[in-house]
Amino acid sequence: MMGVNTTGLAEIVFRGIGVPLVHGQVVSTCDELKLVKWYATHNRAPPPAE
């Protein structure tokens, strides 16, 4: 996954789990927390701010 910019990586991650945030869909707080935890665990960086 190295060499991929944050935006591209985020799109891949979101699409991979079926949560197209790039299209403006709202995610429940629970799913959002899970996504943030997964993102932080795998990338050691905060998710892109909205």
Protein Blocks (a to p, Z undefined) as FASTA:
>chain_A
ZZiafklmmmmmmmmnopafknopacdfklmmmmmmmmmmmnopacddZZ
